[in-house]
C-alpha cells in the first residue's frame, strides 16, 4: 500500500503488534523509521516487521512512554483495551489503559511536538438518536470503554486548542480484516469466521437485529495516513463506510462465504451493547479525502480466505 506522503519520519505506533497497528507498521516500515510499543497482551509477534524497532513494554509505564517518544515526529496511538465487555467487567483497568496512558502519551507528544493520530471509537456515541451518526451528534457512551474513548477524544482536541499540538481523532466504527484473530474479546467477524470454519454454531447475541458499520482494514489504514498529513488538526472524524449490516445478516453472509454447515444460534443480548451504529462519513470525505474502497462482502471474502489459510 502507498504511504500517502508519510515518508522519512520517525513514527511510533503504540499497539503496533496488534491488528490495526500491525497493518500500519507494515505499510510504513519501508519509508520511515518505525518504532513499535506493545506488551503482547493481545498483540502478536508476527505483526512486528523485522525492520521496526520493538519496545516491549506496557503503555501505562511513564518511563517507557518517555523512551518510546524520544525524537518522534508522528505517533499512531492504537494501544488499547479494545473490548467493550472487558471494560464493563473491569472499568478501572480500562481507564488506566485507555485514558491514563493516552493522557501520558499526549504529554510526551507535547514535549516532542509530535503529531498524534489517536484511535477513538464509535462507542463514544452510545445509542444514537439517529443513524447515520455525524461527528457532532450527542455522545452518551454506554460502557467504560466508550467513556474512556470519549475522554481521550476530548483531550486530543484540547491539546490542540490549549497547546497547539497537532492531533487527529479517528472514530473507528467496526474494523475487520485479515490479521484480526478470534478470541473472547475480539471483533464479531473474527469470531463468526472461526466458528464457521470449525463447523461450530455461530453465536448471535440477542435477536441479531443490532447493526454495525464494518470497515475493512485497508480503509482504516487509509484514514490514518490521511490523518497523518491533513491540515485539519484538532478535529475528529468518523471512519466507517456508511453501510449498516445487522449481526444476523453478518452471520448469514459468513455461512455463505465459508460454505459451512454451522447453524446460527441466538444467545442472551450483551449488556451495554449498542443497538445501531452507522457512520456519516461526509466530514472525513470532505476534509481528509477519505473514501471507502472495499465493500463489506469483498472484505468478508478476503478475511475468510485469510482465516481459512491459517
Ligand atoms: C467494536 C470494537 C470496539 C469499538 C466499537 C466501535 C472490538 C472487539 N470492539 O465494539 O473496540 O471500537 O466496535 O463501534 O472490535 N456479537 C455476537 N456474537 C459474538 C460476538 C459479538 O452476536 O460472538 C455481537 C455483539 O453483541 C455486538 C456486535 O456483534 O452487537 C459487535 O460486537 P463486537 O464485539 O465485534 O464489537 P462492538 O461493536 O461491541
Boltz pocket constraint, residues with backbone or C-beta under 6 A from the ligand:
constraints:
  - pocket:
      binder: B
      contacts: [[A, 81], [A, 82], [A, 83], [A, 84], [A, 120], [A, 121], [A, 122], [A, 123], [A, 172], [A, 173], [A, 174], [A, 175], [A, 185], [A, 186], [A, 187], [A, 188], [A, 189], [A, 191], [A, 192], [A, 203], [A, 204], [A, 205], [A, 206], [A, 210], [A, 212], [A, 247], [A, 270], [A, 273], [A, 274], [A, 277]]
      max_distance: 6.0
